[in-house]
């Protein structure tokens, strides 16, 4: 009965997201397209494309932008499940779409790949407050259209940063809240000087103690851009980046601790010489990342336009750990001999470093007229990443030298893709879509892993990713679409470390949708079938630094129905519901268990709830005042692929309350905006993420191998709040 009530209350979406969808925009619309939008033309789709997607505008993001990361701001989109290591949406956060992990979600910023080339993950924590510099964002579900970088394998997020502003402006934004959370942001724009040149920028600081013990976050970030614009040309230089310092919270907790001390964090825990349990105060992740982009958009006439994008990303940083009773041999050091005593272990503090360079060149051209809209282009990227470890303190130094590396490794990755996509209008009712991409990947590693094991990978992949679709416009209020898309995706660095023979994964994605819109009612329904071969599913287990471990699953599939709507009940009240119902299954799950390979048959795919739903009840009596009651329901899910009860995460139902009021003034400020957010209004204790592990017990009975199961959990914050004040001038 509880779940039935949850579904009734939760059938929906929030944040006016649907109201931002440009459903009426035509694919051949030349007049309304700005040169800023050309930056993302190659990776985005328009409202009538046969691709399932949601658009989020700058104004929508601003209503909830009080310090939480991009994944949390997208929490109420269809099929989305989010989580946070620190529990409060600041710091390390994650997003899954249709049960697909972040490693399989393609992210671009101004058309430039943002996914880490080796891990394939996206670390929003490196770009604190990037939400304050987002002009618009598009989330494509399924394979979507061809994109740059690692292929979308279930979702893609395409970010467009701030557009050129014609008028000079300034903005000071400050917010405060639970767990000593604070965000301070300053923005400016000169407007277009001499009708052509604009300078703009942002500086931000976000700090939070976190809901989980010691899971503190200290984020500093910046965004600067210089633009030249005229009627047919946009040249934009963009520099942005951040420095994150977060206390580690990736260990999770077991079930007993969850029930008795759900904020406990074991990171940094050690025992001193007197037997007292203490916590190392600098058990942190410390990383800096800087992005340098140059974009040149040129419109030659009403039919032809081109875009060239250049990027250089420099990332460097480490995570630091206090380790007890470490063996000297594990660090390539000699045992310490004092008299007749041989010391084989020591307490130490180590740092594991990443130092990487990432170069990208994108180029594409667009031709369109009243019948056809064609984009073709290419993207090339080169990644060079060093991995190394240092011991910065040791109780016994052995034969170590200052700045010694106890391991060194390197990864190099080249990624080249070419594509051509076109929308062809047969008549006023029918249009066809085709998209062909070839992608060539070369990945090589040398040196050692952090466990001092040789790690030498040399793999080359050639992928062909075709896509096709058709849209039928029944009348001005209704259109239907069908699409097929093929995707291939390479394993990541961690996959190779777990299994050097790991295979790339393939996906065939079928989407059938119906869109309806009139003045008072908007409705989208989409049926999808995602058929996988060798899908790299999450095993549920994690490595020693919290990274999820994946494995090939043979044949598997996801079958689902997504429904979203926006209903205007009156001039002031609206509801915006969405729900996803799905089945996510492996055809066969064979894993080691009790000393042998056991076939568990068809099982649920890990981290794939069968029900995800949300709703927003929005009261907006005037443009300057809005109150939204936001709800989210996530059904039960398994953290492993054997349907083990030990791996099950319970369903949860949470509600947020968001309010915003804008005062127009005639003083030095153009407007003053007061906003507030109460997360988890009813104080629900829930867990949105965790891990599942097994190990063989041979001690109890040496003649019988018994598999022991266990689980870890990442609890999320109970009731908490954020309030903000924004001054615009």
N, C-alpha and C positions, 0 to 999 in steps of 0.2 A: 504494500500500500504506500510505503514511503517513496518508492521509486516511481510509482504512478503519479503521486502528487508532484514529485520533482519534475517529471516530464511535462505535466500540465503547466506548471509554473515557468518552465525553462525553455519552451519551444521557441528559441529565438536568437536574435543578434542585437548588438548594441552599437552605441557610438554614432548613430546616424550613418553607418557605413554604406548601407544600401542607397541612402539618399545622395551619396557621392558618386554612385556609378553612372557613367555617362552613356546610358543605354541608347539614347536617341542619337548619338553622334554617328555620322556616316563615315565609312572607311575611306571615302574619297574626298572628305572635307578638307579643303586646302585653306580656306580663309581663317578658320578658328585655330589652326595649329600654329603654335609659337615656335620660334627657333630653339628655345630651351627644350621643348618636347622632342625635338629631333634627336637630342642626345640619347633618348631611350627608345626611339622608333624601332630599332632593330630587334629589341628584346621584349617589347610590349605588344599587346593586341588591343584592338578597339572593341567597342561595346557589342557589335554584332558579329564578331568573329566566333567560329565554332570552338572556342577555347574557354574552359570554365575559369572564371577569375573574379576578383573583387578589387575595387579601387578605393584607396584611402587618401583623403585630401589633407593638406596642411592644417586647415581649420579643424578637421575632425581630430587629428592627433593632438592639437593644442589643448583641447578640453580636458584631456587626461595626462598631459605631459607635465608631471610634477616630480620627475626624477627616475621613474621606472624605465626599464630598458624596452627596446623595440618589440621583442617577443611578447612581453606582457601587455603592451599597448595593442597588440593584435589578437589578444586572447579571445575576443568575442566574435571573430570571424568564423565562418563555417568550417567544421572539421578540424579546428585548431585546438591543441592541448599545450599548455605552457607550464614551465616549472622554474624554480629558482633554488640554487644551492643554499643561499643565505636565508631563504624563506620569505623574503619581502619584495622580490621583484627587482632588486638592485644588486649589481655584481654579476656573477656568472648565472646567466639565464638560458633556458632552452625552449625550443618550439618543435612540435611535431604536427604534421599535416596529414590527415588520413592514416595516422599511425606511422608515418615515414619520418625517420630521424633527421636531425640537422645535417648529418653527413651526406644525406641524399637530397637536400634542398639547395638548389642553386641560388646564390645571392649576387646581384650586381649593384654597383653604385655608379650612376651615370653611364651604364653600359659596361663598366669595368668589373671583371670578376673580383669578388670579395672573399669567397671561400679560400681557406688556407690550402695551398696547392698539394701539400703532403697529407694532412689529416682530413681534408675535404670539409672540415667543420667551419662554422662561423662563430667568431667570438666577439659579440657585440660589446662586451666589457672593455675592449680595446678602444672603442669609440664612444666614450661616455657622452651622453646627451646629444648624440647624433640626431635624435628625433627633433631637436630644435632647429635643425638645418635641413629638414626634409620638405620639399615642395609637394611631392606626391609619392605614392607608393602603390604598386600593383602586386597582388598575390595571385599567382596562377596555380591552380590545383591540377594534379595529374602531370603528365609530361610537359604540357604547355607548348609554346613555340620554341624554335631554336634559340639558344642563348649562348653567351660567351662563357668560357671557362668550363668547369666540370658540369656535365649534363644534369639537367633536372630529372630526378628520379621519383617524383611524387609531388613536388611543388617547386616553385621559384618565387623569389621576392626581388622585385626590380625597384630600386630606389632612385628618385630624381632629387638632387639637392636644390637649394634655393635658386629660384629664377631671378633674372635681372629685374631690379625694381626701378621704376621711372622716377619715384619720389624719394627724397631723403627721409630717413627715419632712424629711430633709435628705440631700444627696448631694454628694460631692466626687469628681470624675473627672479623672484626668490620664493622658495617653498620650504616648509618645515613639516616634520611629522614624527611619527612613532620611531623608536629605536635611534633617537638622535639623528634622524635623517634630515639632510638639508641640501638644497640645490640652489646655486647662484649662477645666473646666466646674464651676460651682457652682449647685446647685438647692435650692429649699426649698418647703415647703408647710406652712401653719399647720394643715391639716386643717379640718374644718367647725367653726367657732366657734359656740357656742350652737345647734348642729345646722343652721345655715343658711349661714354666711358662710365663705368660704375665700379666702385670699390665697396666691398661688404665684408663683414666678419662677425665672429662670435668667440667668446671665451666662456668656459663653464667649469664649475667645480661641484662635484657631487660627493657627499660623505654620508655614511650610514654605519651604525654598529651592527646591523643585521638582527634578524629574529633569532637565529642560531647563535649560541655562545661564541663570542670572539670573531664571528664571521663579518668582520668590518670591511668596508669598502671606501677607498679614496680614489676618486676619478678626476683627472684634470684633462680637459680637451679643448681643442680650438678648431676653427673653420675660417678660412680666408679665401676670398675670390676676387679676381680682377677681370672685368669683362669689357669687351668692345662689341658694340652692336649697331647695325644699321638695318635698313629694310630687308636685306637679303643675306646678311652675314652676322654670325656670332662667333667670337673668339673668346674663350673663357679659360683662365688659368685658376685652378682650384687646389688649395693646399689644406689638408685637414689631418687630424690625428689625435692621439691621446696617450696618457700615461696612467696605467691602472696599478693599484697596490691593494690587493685583496687578501685577507687572511683565509687560509684554506678551509673549506668545508665540504670536501668531496668524499670523506670517509663514510658518511651516513651513520645510522644507528640501528641496532638490532631491535627485535620486537619488544623485548622486556624493557629496554631503555625507553623505547617509544611510549610505552604505557606509563612510565614512571618519571621520566625526565626528558621530554621530547625536544628540548633545545640543546641537549648535551652535544659537545663537539670533541672528538678524541684527537683531532689534529694538534700536533705539538706536544702531546702528553709524554712525560718521562718521569722517572723516579730518581730523586737526588741521592747523594751518598748517605743521607740519614733515613732513607726509606720513605720520604714524603713525595706524594704525587704532585707534580708541577706541570705547567704548560709553557712551552717556549714562546716568547713574545713576538718572534719574527718569523713564524711559520707562514710565510706569505708567498703569493704569486706577484711578481713585479715585472711589468712588461710595457714597452713603449712601441708605438706604431705610428709611422708618418706616411701619408699618401700625397703624391704630387701628380696632378692630372692637368693635361692640356687638351682642350677640345676646339675643333674648328668646324663649324657648321656653315654650309654655303647653300643658298637657294638660288638657282640659276634662272628659273622661270616658274610658272605655275605647275610645271610637270616634274622638273628635276631638282633634286637636292642631294648633298653629300655630307658625310660626317667622318672626321678622322679624330681618333682619341688616342692619347699617349698617357702612360701611367708608369710611375716608379713607386714602389712601396718598400719602406725599410722597417723591419721589425727586429727587436732585440730585447731580451729579458730572460728572467730565470724564475724558478721557484725554489724556495729555501726550506730545508727540513733538518730538524734535530733527530739524529738516529742513535739508538742505544745498542751497545754490544754488537757492533759491526765487525765482521772478520776482515783482517788486514788483506788477506788474499783476494777478497772481493773487490778491492780497490787497487790491486797490483802492487801492494806494499809488503815489506818484509815484516815478519813477527819481531817483536821487541824482546830482547834478552837482557835481563837484569840479574846478574849473578847466576844463580842456579834456576831462576824463574824465567819461563817463556810466556810472554803475553801475546795472545792471538787475537784479542778483540779490543775495541776501543769505542768510546762515545765520540761522536763527531757531528759537525754541521756541514751539510753539503748543499751545493747549488747545481741545478741542472739547467743548462743554458740553451736558448735558441737564438740564432743570429742569422737573419735571412734577407735576401733581396728578391724582389719580384718585379718583372718588367712586362708591360702589355702594350701591344699596338692593335687597335681596332680600326677598320675602315669599311664603310658601307655607302651605297648609293640607293636612292629611292626615285622611282619613276611612277607617276600616277596621272590618270585622267578620269573621265566619267565612267570608264568601264573596268580598268585594271589598276591595281596598286601593287607594285613590285618592289621588293627590297632584296639586294644581294650584297654580300660582303665577306670579310674574312677577319679572323682574330688570331693573334699569335702571342703566346706568353712564355716567359722563361723564369724559372724559380731556382734559386741556389740557396740552400739552407744548411747551416752548420749546427750540429748537436754536440755538446760537450759538457763535461761535469768537472766541478771543482770542489775540493775540501777546503773550507775557509777557517775551520778550527777543528782540532782533534785533541782529545785528552792525552793521547800518546801519538807523537808526530811520526814515529817510525823513520823511514828514509824519504819522506815526502819533502818536496821543495815548494817554495812559495809560487803560487799561480800554476802549479802542476794541473794537468788535465788527467783525470783517471779514466776517461774514455773520450774518444773523438769519433764523430761520424758525419757524413755529409749526404745530402739528397739533392739531386738535380732533376728537374722536370721540364720538358718542353711540351707545349700544347698548341696545336695548330688546327684551326677549323675554317671551313668555307661553307657558305650556305646561300640558298636562294629561296625566297618565299614570295607568294603572290596570292592576291585575292582578285578573282575575276567575276564581274557581275554579268550573269547571263541575261537577266531582264530585271524588272522591278521587284520580282519575288525571289529569284534564286541567285545565289552567289556561291562560288567554289573557292576553296582554299587549298593550297599546296605548299609544302615546305620541305626542302631537301638539304641535309647537312652531312658533310664528311668531317670526321674529327680524327686527328692523328696524335697519339700520346706516346711520349718516350720518357721512361722513369728509371733512374739509376741511383743506387746508393752504394756507399763505401764506408769502411771503418767498422765501428762497433756500436752495439746498442748500449743503453744505460746499465745493462747487466753484464757488460763487457763480453758479449758474445759477437762473433763475426756477423756482419749484416751486409750482404752483397746481393742486390737485386738489379737485374737488367731486363726490363720488360718493355715491349713495344705493342701498342694496340692501334688498330685501324677500325673505326666505328662508322657505320652508315646509319643515319637516323632519319628515316622518311616520316612525313606527317601529311595528312590530307583530311579535308572536311567539307561539309556543305551546310549552308544556312538557307532556310526557307522563311521568307517574310510573309506570313499569312495575311496580316493587315497592319496598320500603324501601331497597334497595341500588342501584337504577338509575333514572335519569331521562334523557330525551332532549329536545332542544329544537331549534327552528328559528326564525330571526328575519330580518326584513328592516328595513333602516334607510336613510333618505335623509339626506344631509348636504350643506350648501352652506357655502362659506367664502370670505371676501373676501380680496383681495390685501393685502400689508402695505406699509409705507412704502417699503422697499427695492425691492419689485416695481414700484411706480409710478415710482421714480426710474430704473429700468432701462428701463421701457416704460410710458408714460402710458396706453396703450390695453390694458393687461393685463386679463384677464378673471377673474371669480371661478371657482372650481372646484366641481365637483359629484361626488358619490360615491353609488353604490348598493351597499350592503353586505349580503351574504347569509351567514348563519352557521348551520351545522348541527352540533350537538354531542351528545355522550353522556358522562354522568357516572356513575361507579360508585364505591361506597364500602362497605367493611366494616371490621372491627376491624384487619385486618392489611394491607389493600391498598386503595389509592385510585388511580383512573384517570380521567383526563379526555381526551377526544379532540374536536377541533373542526376542521371543514372550512369554510374561508371563501373567498368570491369577492368581491373589491372591484372594481367596475367604475366607472372614472372618465371624466369628460368635462372637458377643459381642466385636468387635474391640474397643479398648480404644482410641477413636479419640480425638483430641484436640478440646475443645469447642470454642476456640478462646480467652477465658477469662484467666486472670492470677490472682494469689493471691497477697498479699501485699508485697511479696519479688520477684516478677517477675517470679515465677514458673508457667508453663502452667497447666491449669485445664483440666482434661480428663473425659470422660464419656463413658459408653458402648453404642454402636450404633446399636445393633441388627445385622442384616445381611448387609454386604457391600462387595464391591469388587474393585480390581484394575486390569485393563486390559491394557496392554501396549506393544509397540514395541520399542526395543532399537537397534539402528544401529550405529556402529563405524567402522572407517576405517583409514588406513594410506597409503598414495599414494606418491611414490617417483616420482616427476615430472622430476627430473634430479639428478645429483650427489650432487647438493647443495640445491635444493629446494624440500620440501615435504609439503603436507597438511595432517592434521589429524582431520577429522570431526567425530562428533557423534550427534545423535538426539534421543530423546525419545518422542513418541506420546502415550498418555494414556487417559483412562477414569477412574475416581475414584469416585465411587458412593455409597451412602447408599441406601438400598432398600426402607427404610422408615425413615423419620426423624420426631419424635414427641417430641415437646418441649413446655414448658409453654410460652404463648404469649397472651397478652391482657386479662389476668385473667383466661385463660383456656388452656387446653392442645390442641395444634394445630398440625395437621398432614400436614407437608409440602411436603409429598410424597417423591419421589426419588430426592436426592440432591447431590451436589458435596461434597466430603470429604474435610475438611479444610486443607489448606496449601498443596494442591496437584495440581500444574499447569498441564495443559494438554500437554504443550510443554516445553521441556527443551533441549537446543541445545548448542553446542560449536564448536569451530574450532581453530586450530593452523596453521598458515603459518610459516614454519620454514626454515630459511636460514642458512646453515652450510657448508661453503666452506672448513673447516678444522676441525679436532677434537678439536682444542683448541679455536674455535670461533663459536658462535651461536647467532642468533637473532631470536626471536619468537614473532609473533603478535597473541595475544590470544583473542578470542571473546566468549561471553557468552550471551545467550538469555534465559530468563525465562518468560513464558507466564503468563497471569493474573491468579490469584488464590483468593479463598475466605478464610477469616480468621475464619469463622463460618461454621455451617452445615445446614443453612437454605437458602443459595443462596441470602442472603440480599445484596443489593447494598452497604449498609453502610460497610459491611465487606470485600469488594473487594479490593485487591491490584492490581495495574496496572502492566502490563508487563514491563520488562526493558531489555535493550541491552547495555552491557558494554564491553570495550576493554582494554586490557593491553599490554604493550610492555616490553619484557624481553630480556636482552642481557648479554652475558658472554664471557670474553676473558681471556685465560690463557697464561702467559709468562713462558716459561721454562728457568731456569737460572743455572749458574754454580757457583753461590756464596753460601752464607750460606743458602739461601732458595732454595728448589727444584723447587718451582714454585710460581708464584704470580698470583692470580685470581682477576680480576676486574669484578664486576657484577652490573647490574642496573635494576630497575623495575619501570615503570610508570604505576600506577594503574588508571583505568578509564580515559584513554587518552583524551577523548572528553568531560570530565567534566559533565557527565550525572548526573542529580539529580534523584535518585531512592530510593525506599524503598524495602528491601528484607524480612522484618518481621514486625509483629505488633500484635495487639490483638483486639478482638471484645467483647463487653459486652452489656448486657441488664439489665434494672431495671424497676420496676412497678411504674408508676406515679399515686398516689392516691390523690394528693393535688389539681390538677387542677379541677377535678370533682370527689368527693368522691364516687359517685354512679357508676362510670365507671373506670375500671382498664385499663390503657393504657401502653403498653410496650414502653419504650424509648430505642433507640439503640445508641451506641457510638463506637468509635474506637480509638486506639492508634497506633503510628507508630514509627519505629526505622529507621531513615534515615541513609544511608550509605555515605561514603566520596565521594566528587567529586575528581577532578584530584589530585593525590598525588604521591610522588616518594620515592624510597629507593635506596641507592647506597652502595656497599660493597667492602671491600678489604680483601682478605684472603691470608695469608702467610703460606706456607707449608714447613716444614723442617724435 
